[in-house]
Amino acid sequence: MGGNFNKTAKEIYDLVGGKKNIDSFFSCMTRLRIKLIDEDRVDLDNLKQVEGVIGVVQADTLQVIIGPGKVNNVKEEFEKIIEKDNDEGEIDLKSIAKENKANFRKKQKNPVQAFIRRLANVFVPIIPALVASGLITGFSKAIPQLLVTTMGIDITQNTIILILQVIGSVLFTYLAIVVGFNTAKEFGGTPSLGAIAGGLIINPAIANISIFGEKLVPGNGGIVSVLLSVAFMSYLEKNIRKKVPASLDIIITPTITFLITGLLTYIVIMPAGGFIAEGITAMFMGLLDVGGIFTGFILGATFLPLLATGLHQGFFPFHLELINQTGNDPLFTIQAMGGCGQIGAAVAILVKTRKRKLKKAIGGALPVGFLGIGEPLLYGVTLPLGRPFLTACLGAGVGGAVIAYFEVASTSIGVAGLSLFPLIDNGVTGMLGYAAGVATAYGCGFLFTYFFGFNETMTEQFKD
């Protein structure tokens, strides 16, 4: 895309209807997410053809897929364009809201989609911090393990290593506060109250308190308890505010809200959250224990469809709770095979095709694909071609089976592909198991696609 970020941003801006049709926007690792006022005002067909746009997903927000790094530049230009545009135009927001209310409610009738949408809004903004913290923690643990194993040198108490471990652990130590802040924003509560409600869960002082003969355990229920507590708090706050005079709102509403939330968190929500969290952990661990490689295959093979629809974001709290309960996450490493199977499929297409435009698209998307960001290949290559998407899923499934066989787990989440190596648990043994899964997914994705998944007749849309 080079220096055309402003051009790309301007075209997106115009095609979504301009300032008067944009309610809000933000970006994640690969997507510019735009909350629209009227979805019918978007020129979707031309939006997909904008230079630099890999794909477009319509969900609770319009998700314009641009790619890692580039999306941040486009977002900055997009923001500048909105700030300079003082032409508010004439638009009847009430009329538009009324027209779209029925359509919006139809979309939200599926409770699973509504649930995942809310989870995504809570956890997507945390992804950059998860990536940074996970990699720093991973390197600070992996390097000492490798040195001890290969050279017999012990640097576990080295000052730099200890400082790196502290830096990497900050987010995970106070994750409840960050999640509480975002949950309150999503549910319409006061974010600062959500943050301290999350702090209630991890406060070490509660270890000295017993309720009904049982000692409170800091962190009991983890992310589940935080979500339940802050969602309740937000509901309570909005209802109290309706009944309190405006002149007293700043004093009475937060005080009563937080007092009631605090009491119920310790008496009801944390025990319930702990029960649910333990059930989630037992369910996933049981599936892997009982199903073994079969479960690994299914989880690996179904990740790309989840990614394509955005449903993969619903797994964030499960990943974090597995880490909270067991210290590692065997689910994330299996799902990471989705991107690896797609890499194999993309390389097979690269070898077979004669279309220069398709070769260029694959060549541009492969580097970030190897590092675990698969959306450019997904929306730019495999999904549009059709059958290679299916063979990529099969390759990912075989890789997931290998990961399950070797019982590979990660100590954090946020990155996949080759970037996940520093986060693999169990030192060199774990890394070798992960390498076996990656190589298998690459190889099977390549072979399935080369022999069964691709032919030149599929490439009409990539005419040179």
MARTORZA-663503 format. One record per residue (C-alpha): y, z, x; residue in three letters; chain. Coordinates in Angstrom, 2 decimals. Layout:
ATOM        y        z        x   aa  ch
ATOM        Y        Z        X  ALA   A
...
***
This chain:
ATOM        y        z        x   aa  ch
ATOM     0.00     0.00     0.00  MET   A
ATOM     2.18     0.59     3.04  GLY   A
ATOM     5.86     1.00     2.21  GLY   A
ATOM     5.52    -0.14    -1.42  ASN   A
ATOM     5.23     3.36    -2.85  PHE   A
ATOM     8.56     3.03    -4.65  ASN   A
ATOM     7.55    -0.33    -6.13  LYS   A
ATOM     4.22     1.10    -7.33  THR   A
ATOM     5.92     4.17    -8.80  ALA   A
ATOM     8.56     2.04   -10.57  LYS   A
ATOM     5.96    -0.26   -12.12  GLU   A
ATOM     3.90     2.72   -13.32  ILE   A
ATOM     7.07     4.34   -14.69  TYR   A
ATOM     8.03     1.24   -16.67  ASP   A
ATOM     4.53     0.55   -17.98  LEU   A
ATOM     4.01     4.10   -19.32  VAL   A
ATOM     7.23     3.86   -21.32  GLY   A
ATOM     9.81     5.41   -19.00  GLY   A
ATOM    11.41     8.83   -19.09  LYS   A
ATOM    11.56     9.06   -22.87  LYS   A
ATOM     7.76     8.79   -23.08  ASN   A
ATOM     6.90    11.25   -20.26  ILE   A
ATOM     6.44    14.89   -21.22  ASP   A
ATOM     5.34    16.06   -17.75  SER   A
ATOM     3.38    14.89   -14.71  PHE   A
ATOM     1.62    16.18   -11.61  PHE   A
ATOM    -0.84    14.94    -9.02  SER   A
ATOM    -4.24    16.02    -7.73  CYS   A
ATOM    -6.11    14.69    -4.70  MET   A
ATOM    -6.33    11.09    -5.92  THR   A
ATOM    -4.60    10.81    -9.31  ARG   A
ATOM    -1.13    10.84   -10.79  LEU   A
ATOM    -1.57    12.69   -14.09  ARG   A
ATOM     1.01    11.94   -16.78  ILE   A
ATOM     1.27    13.82   -20.05  LYS   A
ATOM     2.65    11.32   -22.55  LEU   A
ATOM     4.59    11.70   -25.76  ILE   A
ATOM     3.26     8.51   -27.36  ASP   A
ATOM     0.11     6.96   -25.88  GLU   A
ATOM     0.63     3.73   -27.82  ASP   A
ATOM     3.73     2.92   -25.76  ARG   A
ATOM     1.63     2.48   -22.59  VAL   A
ATOM     0.86    -1.07   -21.39  ASP   A
ATOM    -2.62    -0.16   -20.23  LEU   A
ATOM    -3.83    -3.63   -19.24  ASP   A
ATOM    -0.87    -4.32   -16.93  ASN   A
ATOM    -0.96    -0.75   -15.61  LEU   A
ATOM    -4.45    -1.37   -14.27  LYS   A
ATOM    -3.17    -4.47   -12.43  GLN   A
ATOM    -0.36    -2.69   -10.56  VAL   A
ATOM    -0.71    -3.04    -6.80  GLU   A
ATOM    -1.99     0.25    -5.40  GLY   A
ATOM    -3.56     1.41    -8.68  VAL   A
ATOM    -7.33     1.73    -8.37  ILE   A
ATOM    -8.03     2.59   -11.98  GLY   A
ATOM    -6.78     4.37   -15.09  VAL   A
ATOM    -8.50     7.10   -17.10  VAL   A
ATOM    -7.30     8.14   -20.55  GLN   A
ATOM    -7.97    11.80   -21.26  ALA   A
ATOM    -5.70    14.73   -22.18  ASP   A
ATOM    -3.36    13.20   -19.58  THR   A
ATOM    -3.08     9.58   -18.48  LEU   A
ATOM    -4.74     9.61   -15.06  GLN   A
ATOM    -3.56     6.84   -12.74  VAL   A
ATOM    -5.95     6.70    -9.77  ILE   A
ATOM    -4.14     5.83    -6.54  ILE   A
ATOM    -6.17     7.45    -3.77  GLY   A
ATOM    -5.84    10.36    -1.33  PRO   A
ATOM    -2.57    10.69     0.55  GLY   A
ATOM    -1.02     7.71    -1.21  LYS   A
ATOM    -0.86     9.55    -4.53  VAL   A
ATOM     1.49    12.16    -3.05  ASN   A
ATOM     3.89     9.45    -1.84  ASN   A
ATOM     3.82     7.69    -5.21  VAL   A
ATOM     4.39    11.00    -7.01  LYS   A
ATOM     7.48    11.70    -4.87  GLU   A
ATOM     8.91     8.26    -5.69  GLU   A
ATOM     7.98     8.70    -9.35  PHE   A
ATOM     9.89    11.99    -9.43  GLU   A
ATOM    12.96    10.38    -7.82  LYS   A
ATOM    12.94     7.59   -10.40  ILE   A
ATOM    12.83    10.09   -13.28  ILE   A
ATOM    15.68    12.13   -11.78  GLU   A
ATOM    17.87     9.02   -11.41  LYS   A
ATOM    17.13     7.78   -14.93  ASP   A
ATOM    19.77     9.36   -17.15  ASN   A
ATOM    19.16     7.01   -20.03  ASP   A
ATOM    17.44     9.27   -22.50  GLU   A
ATOM    17.49     6.50   -25.12  GLY   A
ATOM    17.11     7.21   -28.79  GLU   A
ATOM    13.74     8.46   -29.82  ILE   A
ATOM    12.63    10.51   -32.77  ASP   A
ATOM    10.31    12.99   -31.09  LEU   A
ATOM     9.41    14.67   -34.36  LYS   A
ATOM     8.35    11.37   -35.84  SER   A
ATOM     6.29    10.48   -32.78  ILE   A
ATOM     4.72    13.93   -32.73  ALA   A
ATOM     3.75    13.59   -36.36  LYS   A
ATOM     2.24    10.14   -35.78  GLU   A
ATOM     0.17    11.30   -32.82  ASN   A
ATOM    -0.85    14.71   -34.08  LYS   A
ATOM    -3.83    13.41   -36.02  ALA   A
ATOM    -5.02    11.27   -33.11  ASN   A
ATOM    -4.67    14.15   -30.67  PHE   A
ATOM    -6.64    16.47   -32.91  ARG   A
ATOM    -9.39    13.89   -33.25  LYS   A
ATOM    -9.70    13.77   -29.48  LYS   A
ATOM    -9.92    17.55   -29.31  GLN   A
ATOM   -12.56    17.90   -32.02  LYS   A
ATOM   -15.25    17.85   -29.38  ASN   A
ATOM   -15.25    21.49   -28.22  PRO   A
ATOM   -16.90    20.58   -24.91  VAL   A
ATOM   -14.10    18.14   -24.04  GLN   A
ATOM   -11.44    20.63   -25.07  ALA   A
ATOM   -13.09    23.37   -22.99  PHE   A
ATOM   -13.36    21.16   -19.91  ILE   A
ATOM    -9.77    19.98   -20.33  ARG   A
ATOM    -8.55    23.56   -20.19  ARG   A
ATOM   -10.73    24.39   -17.19  LEU   A
ATOM    -9.45    21.30   -15.38  ALA   A
ATOM    -5.85    22.35   -15.99  ASN   A
ATOM    -6.62    25.76   -14.49  VAL   A
ATOM    -8.59    24.66   -11.43  PHE   A
ATOM    -7.33    21.19   -10.43  VAL   A
ATOM    -4.03    22.56    -9.02  PRO   A
ATOM    -6.07    24.90    -6.78  ILE   A
ATOM    -8.09    22.10    -5.14  ILE   A
ATOM    -5.80    21.60    -2.09  PRO   A
ATOM    -5.90    25.34    -1.35  ALA   A
ATOM    -9.70    25.37    -1.78  LEU   A
ATOM   -10.04    22.46     0.65  VAL   A
ATOM    -7.81    24.05     3.28  ALA   A
ATOM    -9.34    27.53     2.99  SER   A
ATOM   -12.90    26.21     2.90  GLY   A
ATOM   -12.52    24.05     5.98  LEU   A
ATOM   -10.79    26.75     8.03  ILE   A
ATOM   -13.46    29.28     7.04  THR   A
ATOM   -16.23    26.77     7.68  GLY   A
ATOM   -15.05    25.88    11.18  PHE   A
ATOM   -14.48    29.54    12.08  SER   A
ATOM   -18.11    30.28    11.18  LYS   A
ATOM   -19.80    27.05    12.24  ALA   A
ATOM   -18.39    26.89    15.78  ILE   A
ATOM   -19.59    30.40    16.81  PRO   A
ATOM   -23.02    29.69    15.26  GLN   A
ATOM   -23.36    26.42    17.15  LEU   A
ATOM   -22.29    28.00    20.45  LEU   A
ATOM   -24.76    30.88    20.05  VAL   A
ATOM   -27.61    28.53    19.09  THR   A
ATOM   -27.02    25.84    21.71  THR   A
ATOM   -25.44    27.70    24.66  MET   A
ATOM   -26.04    31.38    24.03  GLY   A
ATOM   -22.28    32.08    24.01  ILE   A
ATOM   -21.11    34.68    21.49  ASP   A
ATOM   -17.46    34.29    20.39  ILE   A
ATOM   -17.80    35.93    16.98  THR   A
ATOM   -15.35    38.68    18.00  GLN   A
ATOM   -12.89    36.33    19.66  ASN   A
ATOM    -9.35    37.04    18.43  THR   A
ATOM    -8.65    33.41    17.47  ILE   A
ATOM   -11.91    33.20    15.53  ILE   A
ATOM   -11.15    36.44    13.69  LEU   A
ATOM    -7.63    35.23    12.82  ILE   A
ATOM    -9.02    31.92    11.53  LEU   A
ATOM   -11.48    33.80     9.33  GLN   A
ATOM    -8.67    35.90     7.90  VAL   A
ATOM    -6.56    32.79     7.19  ILE   A
ATOM    -9.48    31.03     5.54  GLY   A
ATOM   -10.46    34.02     3.42  SER   A
ATOM    -7.06    34.73     1.85  VAL   A
ATOM    -7.51    32.41    -1.13  LEU   A
ATOM   -11.01    33.64    -1.91  PHE   A
ATOM    -9.91    37.28    -1.57  THR   A
ATOM    -7.10    36.82    -4.08  TYR   A
ATOM    -8.48    33.89    -6.08  LEU   A
ATOM    -8.49    35.99    -9.25  ALA   A
ATOM    -4.69    36.26    -9.05  ILE   A
ATOM    -4.21    32.51    -8.56  VAL   A
ATOM    -6.63    31.67   -11.39  VAL   A
ATOM    -4.93    34.24   -13.60  GLY   A
ATOM    -1.55    32.62   -12.98  PHE   A
ATOM    -2.85    29.14   -13.87  ASN   A
ATOM    -4.81    30.37   -16.88  THR   A
ATOM    -1.72    31.98   -18.37  ALA   A
ATOM     0.20    28.71   -17.92  LYS   A
ATOM    -2.57    26.79   -19.66  GLU   A
ATOM    -2.86    29.20   -22.60  PHE   A
ATOM     0.87    29.66   -23.11  GLY   A
ATOM     1.24    33.14   -21.62  GLY   A
ATOM     3.61    34.37   -18.94  THR   A
ATOM     2.20    33.24   -15.56  PRO   A
ATOM     3.29    36.39   -13.70  SER   A
ATOM     1.50    38.54   -16.27  LEU   A
ATOM    -1.56    36.31   -15.88  GLY   A
ATOM    -1.47    36.85   -12.12  ALA   A
ATOM    -1.46    40.64   -12.38  ILE   A
ATOM    -4.08    40.50   -15.14  ALA   A
ATOM    -6.25    38.67   -12.61  GLY   A
ATOM    -5.40    41.41   -10.14  GLY   A
ATOM    -6.83    43.98   -12.56  LEU   A
ATOM   -10.28    42.50   -11.96  ILE   A
ATOM   -10.22    42.81    -8.16  ILE   A
ATOM    -8.22    46.02    -7.77  ASN   A
ATOM   -10.29    48.19    -5.38  PRO   A
ATOM    -8.85    51.39    -6.93  ALA   A
ATOM   -11.07    51.02   -10.02  ILE   A
ATOM   -14.17    51.81    -7.93  ALA   A
ATOM   -13.34    55.51    -8.43  ASN   A
ATOM   -13.28    55.25   -12.24  ILE   A
ATOM   -16.23    55.66   -14.60  SER   A
ATOM   -16.29    54.45   -18.21  ILE   A
ATOM   -19.11    55.55   -20.53  PHE   A
ATOM   -20.90    56.95   -17.50  GLY   A
ATOM   -20.79    53.69   -15.57  GLU   A
ATOM   -18.60    53.15   -12.51  LYS   A
ATOM   -16.30    50.15   -12.60  LEU   A
ATOM   -17.06    47.54    -9.97  VAL   A
ATOM   -14.11    45.60    -8.49  PRO   A
ATOM   -14.63    41.89    -9.07  GLY   A
ATOM   -17.30    42.36   -11.76  ASN   A
ATOM   -17.59    39.10   -13.66  GLY   A
ATOM   -15.44    37.27   -11.12  GLY   A
ATOM   -13.75    34.14   -12.43  ILE   A
ATOM   -15.37    34.56   -15.86  VAL   A
ATOM   -13.71    37.94   -16.35  SER   A
ATOM   -10.35    36.54   -15.20  VAL   A
ATOM   -10.52    33.61   -17.63  LEU   A
ATOM   -11.48    35.86   -20.55  LEU   A
ATOM    -8.90    38.53   -19.73  SER   A
ATOM    -5.96    36.16   -19.26  VAL   A
ATOM    -6.85    33.96   -22.23  ALA   A
ATOM    -6.87    37.10   -24.39  PHE   A
ATOM    -3.64    38.32   -22.82  MET   A
ATOM    -1.89    35.00   -23.55  SER   A
ATOM    -2.99    35.06   -27.19  TYR   A
ATOM    -1.88    38.68   -27.54  LEU   A
ATOM     1.48    38.06   -25.89  GLU   A
ATOM     2.35    35.15   -28.18  LYS   A
ATOM     1.50    37.17   -31.28  ASN   A
ATOM     3.41    40.28   -30.18  ILE   A
ATOM     6.46    38.15   -29.36  ARG   A
ATOM     6.55    36.86   -32.95  LYS   A
ATOM     6.98    40.40   -34.27  LYS   A
ATOM     9.42    41.82   -31.70  VAL   A
ATOM    13.22    41.46   -32.05  PRO   A
ATOM    14.63    39.02   -29.48  ALA   A
ATOM    16.88    41.70   -27.99  SER   A
ATOM    13.86    43.88   -27.14  LEU   A
ATOM    11.42    41.10   -26.21  ASP   A
ATOM    11.86    41.37   -22.43  ILE   A
ATOM    10.92    45.07   -22.51  ILE   A
ATOM     8.44    45.53   -25.34  ILE   A
ATOM     6.39    42.31   -25.25  THR   A
ATOM     5.19    42.36   -21.61  PRO   A
ATOM     4.68    46.13   -21.61  THR   A
ATOM     2.52    46.28   -24.73  ILE   A
ATOM     0.71    43.06   -23.77  THR   A
ATOM    -0.23    44.27   -20.32  PHE   A
ATOM    -1.14    47.78   -21.44  LEU   A
ATOM    -3.55    46.56   -24.13  ILE   A
ATOM    -4.94    43.83   -21.86  THR   A
ATOM    -5.54    46.31   -19.05  GLY   A
ATOM    -7.39    48.78   -21.22  LEU   A
ATOM    -9.57    46.15   -22.90  LEU   A
ATOM   -10.25    44.42   -19.58  THR   A
ATOM   -11.85    47.53   -18.13  TYR   A
ATOM   -13.57    48.70   -21.32  ILE   A
ATOM   -14.81    45.41   -22.82  VAL   A
ATOM   -13.96    42.23   -20.90  ILE   A
ATOM   -15.26    43.09   -17.43  MET   A
ATOM   -18.68    44.29   -18.67  PRO   A
ATOM   -18.96    41.17   -20.87  ALA   A
ATOM   -17.74    38.94   -18.03  GLY   A
ATOM   -20.26    40.47   -15.67  GLY   A
ATOM   -23.07    39.81   -18.13  PHE   A
ATOM   -22.00    36.17   -18.62  ILE   A
ATOM   -21.48    35.58   -14.88  ALA   A
ATOM   -24.91    36.95   -14.03  GLU   A
ATOM   -26.38    34.74   -16.76  GLY   A
ATOM   -24.69    31.63   -15.33  ILE   A
ATOM   -25.97    32.43   -11.86  THR   A
ATOM   -29.48    33.14   -13.11  ALA   A
ATOM   -29.50    29.88   -15.09  MET   A
ATOM   -28.58    27.63   -12.16  PHE   A
ATOM   -30.76    29.47    -9.67  MET   A
ATOM   -33.63    29.41   -12.15  GLY   A
ATOM   -33.25    25.67   -12.69  LEU   A
ATOM   -33.43    25.08    -8.95  LEU   A
ATOM   -36.33    27.51    -8.46  ASP   A
ATOM   -38.40    26.10   -11.32  VAL   A
ATOM   -37.39    22.44   -11.22  GLY   A
ATOM   -37.10    22.14    -7.44  GLY   A
ATOM   -36.71    18.54    -6.29  ILE   A
ATOM   -36.79    17.25    -9.89  PHE   A
ATOM   -33.73    19.35   -10.74  THR   A
ATOM   -32.11    18.19    -7.50  GLY   A
ATOM   -32.70    14.57    -8.49  PHE   A
ATOM   -31.19    15.01   -11.97  ILE   A
ATOM   -28.14    16.92   -10.71  LEU   A
ATOM   -27.55    14.39    -7.93  GLY   A
ATOM   -28.04    11.33   -10.12  ALA   A
ATOM   -25.73    12.52   -12.91  THR   A
ATOM   -22.74    13.45   -10.78  PHE   A
ATOM   -21.10    10.01   -10.62  LEU   A
ATOM   -21.07     9.64   -14.43  PRO   A
ATOM   -19.51    13.12   -14.63  LEU   A
ATOM   -16.90    12.08   -12.05  LEU   A
ATOM   -16.15     8.85   -13.90  ALA   A
ATOM   -15.39    10.73   -17.13  THR   A
ATOM   -13.67    13.72   -15.49  GLY   A
ATOM   -16.34    16.11   -16.78  LEU   A
ATOM   -17.16    17.21   -13.21  HIS   A
ATOM   -14.10    19.46   -13.36  GLN   A
ATOM   -15.91    21.69   -15.81  GLY   A
ATOM   -18.18    22.83   -12.98  PHE   A
ATOM   -15.41    24.50   -10.95  PHE   A
ATOM   -15.86    28.01   -12.40  PRO   A
ATOM   -19.64    27.72   -12.03  PHE   A
ATOM   -19.34    26.81    -8.35  HIS   A
ATOM   -16.94    29.66    -7.69  LEU   A
ATOM   -19.08    32.14    -9.60  GLU   A
ATOM   -22.21    31.16    -7.67  LEU   A
ATOM   -20.30    31.87    -4.45  ILE   A
ATOM   -19.00    35.15    -5.89  ASN   A
ATOM   -22.47    36.30    -7.01  GLN   A
ATOM   -24.70    35.00    -4.20  THR   A
ATOM   -22.40    34.19    -1.28  GLY   A
ATOM   -23.15    30.44    -1.38  ASN   A
ATOM   -23.42    27.48    -3.75  ASP   A
ATOM   -26.60    25.34    -3.86  PRO   A
ATOM   -25.23    23.25    -6.75  LEU   A
ATOM   -22.25    21.74    -4.94  PHE   A
ATOM   -24.30    20.35    -2.05  THR   A
ATOM   -26.59    18.53    -4.49  ILE   A
ATOM   -23.68    17.06    -6.44  GLN   A
ATOM   -22.09    15.95    -3.16  ALA   A
ATOM   -24.90    13.40    -2.91  MET   A
ATOM   -23.17    11.39    -5.65  GLY   A
ATOM   -20.60    10.15    -3.17  GLY   A
ATOM   -23.25     9.53    -0.50  CYS   A
ATOM   -25.35     7.35    -2.81  GLY   A
ATOM   -22.21     5.38    -3.61  GLN   A
ATOM   -21.47     4.89     0.10  ILE   A
ATOM   -24.91     3.35     0.54  GLY   A
ATOM   -24.36     1.08    -2.45  ALA   A
ATOM   -20.94     0.00    -1.19  ALA   A
ATOM   -22.28    -0.86     2.27  VAL   A
ATOM   -25.04    -2.96     0.67  ALA   A
ATOM   -22.42    -4.90    -1.31  ILE   A
ATOM   -20.31    -5.29     1.84  LEU   A
ATOM   -23.30    -6.82     3.65  VAL   A
ATOM   -24.30    -9.18     0.83  LYS   A
ATOM   -21.05   -10.41    -0.70  THR   A
ATOM   -19.10   -13.44     0.47  ARG   A
ATOM   -15.95   -12.48    -1.44  LYS   A
ATOM   -13.19   -11.53     1.00  ARG   A
ATOM   -11.25    -9.64    -1.68  LYS   A
ATOM   -14.28    -7.47    -2.45  LEU   A
ATOM   -14.97    -6.90     1.25  LYS   A
ATOM   -11.37    -5.81     1.73  LYS   A
ATOM   -11.56    -3.40    -1.22  ALA   A
ATOM   -14.74    -1.81     0.14  ILE   A
ATOM   -13.40    -1.66     3.70  GLY   A
ATOM   -10.30     0.17     2.52  GLY   A
ATOM   -12.22     2.69     0.42  ALA   A
ATOM   -15.14     3.47     2.77  LEU   A
ATOM   -13.29     5.73     5.27  PRO   A
ATOM   -12.19     8.24     2.62  VAL   A
ATOM   -15.56     7.80     0.89  GLY   A
ATOM   -17.36     9.05     4.00  PHE   A
ATOM   -15.07    12.10     3.90  LEU   A
ATOM   -16.09    12.89     0.33  GLY   A
ATOM   -13.42    11.23    -1.81  ILE   A
ATOM   -15.38     8.74    -3.86  GLY   A
ATOM   -12.95     7.73    -6.60  GLU   A
ATOM   -11.55     4.61    -4.83  PRO   A
ATOM   -15.09     3.20    -4.49  LEU   A
ATOM   -16.07     4.40    -7.96  LEU   A
ATOM   -13.20     2.84    -9.89  TYR   A
ATOM   -12.52    -0.02    -7.51  GLY   A
ATOM   -16.05    -1.27    -6.76  VAL   A
ATOM   -19.24     0.22    -8.21  THR   A
ATOM   -18.13     0.96   -11.78  LEU   A
ATOM   -16.46    -2.44   -12.35  PRO   A
ATOM   -19.54    -4.22   -10.98  LEU   A
ATOM   -21.89    -2.30   -13.27  GLY   A
ATOM   -25.39    -2.35   -11.85  ARG   A
ATOM   -24.38    -1.03    -8.38  PRO   A
ATOM   -23.11     2.07   -10.17  PHE   A
ATOM   -26.63     2.72   -11.48  LEU   A
ATOM   -28.31     2.11    -8.12  THR   A
ATOM   -25.74     4.40    -6.47  ALA   A
ATOM   -26.74     7.10    -8.99  CYS   A
ATOM   -30.42     6.62    -8.13  LEU   A
ATOM   -29.70     6.89    -4.41  GLY   A
ATOM   -27.70    10.06    -5.08  ALA   A
ATOM   -30.63    11.46    -7.08  GLY   A
ATOM   -33.07    11.02    -4.20  VAL   A
ATOM   -30.55    12.63    -1.85  GLY   A
ATOM   -30.15    15.52    -4.29  GLY   A
ATOM   -33.94    15.98    -4.34  ALA   A
ATOM   -33.93    16.28    -0.54  VAL   A
ATOM   -31.09    18.83    -0.64  ILE   A
ATOM   -33.03    20.88    -3.21  ALA   A
ATOM   -36.20    20.67    -1.09  TYR   A
ATOM   -34.42    22.09     1.96  PHE   A
ATOM   -32.49    24.61    -0.20  GLU   A
ATOM   -29.13    23.65     1.31  VAL   A
ATOM   -26.07    25.55     0.09  ALA   A
ATOM   -22.35    25.64     0.91  SER   A
ATOM   -20.13    28.67     1.46  THR   A
ATOM   -17.15    27.02    -0.24  SER   A
ATOM   -16.22    23.96    -2.31  ILE   A
ATOM   -13.47    21.36    -2.40  GLY   A
ATOM   -14.70    18.69     0.00  VAL   A
ATOM   -17.89    16.65     0.10  ALA   A
ATOM   -19.52    13.91     2.18  GLY   A
ATOM   -19.28    14.40     5.94  LEU   A
ATOM   -16.40    16.87     5.44  SER   A
ATOM   -18.83    19.34     3.91  LEU   A
ATOM   -20.76    19.93     7.17  PHE   A
ATOM   -18.53    22.83     8.35  PRO   A
ATOM   -19.09    24.60     5.01  LEU   A
ATOM   -22.90    24.46     5.07  ILE   A
ATOM   -24.59    27.85     5.04  ASP   A
ATOM   -27.43    28.94     7.34  ASN   A
ATOM   -26.08    27.44    10.57  GLY   A
ATOM   -27.87    24.58    12.32  VAL   A
ATOM   -30.87    24.75     9.97  THR   A
ATOM   -28.67    24.26     6.94  GLY   A
ATOM   -26.72    21.45     8.61  MET   A
ATOM   -29.94    19.60     9.50  LEU   A
ATOM   -31.09    19.87     5.87  GLY   A
ATOM   -27.73    18.58     4.67  TYR   A
ATOM   -27.88    15.72     7.19  ALA   A
ATOM   -31.31    14.76     5.83  ALA   A
ATOM   -29.92    14.66     2.29  GLY   A
ATOM   -26.88    12.61     3.31  VAL   A
ATOM   -28.98    10.11     5.27  ALA   A
ATOM   -31.43     9.78     2.38  THR   A
ATOM   -28.67     9.18    -0.18  ALA   A
ATOM   -27.01     6.63     2.12  TYR   A
ATOM   -30.31     4.84     2.75  GLY   A
ATOM   -31.61     4.83    -0.82  CYS   A
ATOM   -28.23     3.85    -2.24  GLY   A
ATOM   -28.19     0.93     0.19  PHE   A
ATOM   -31.77    -0.22    -0.44  LEU   A
ATOM   -31.67     0.10    -4.24  PHE   A
ATOM   -28.39    -1.83    -4.36  THR   A
ATOM   -29.32    -4.46    -1.78  TYR   A
ATOM   -32.62    -5.39    -3.45  PHE   A
ATOM   -31.99    -4.61    -7.13  PHE   A
ATOM   -28.35    -3.75    -7.80  GLY   A
ATOM   -26.14    -6.59    -6.68  PHE   A
ATOM   -25.79   -10.35    -6.71  ASN   A
ATOM   -22.83   -12.65    -6.22  GLU   A
ATOM   -22.58   -13.56    -9.92  THR   A
ATOM   -21.16   -10.10   -10.60  MET   A
ATOM   -18.02   -10.74    -8.51  THR   A
ATOM   -15.96   -13.00   -10.81  GLU   A
ATOM   -13.18   -10.42   -11.04  GLN   A
ATOM   -12.88   -10.39    -7.22  PHE   A
ATOM   -11.96   -14.05    -6.85  LYS   A
ATOM   -10.29   -14.77    -3.50  ASP   A
***
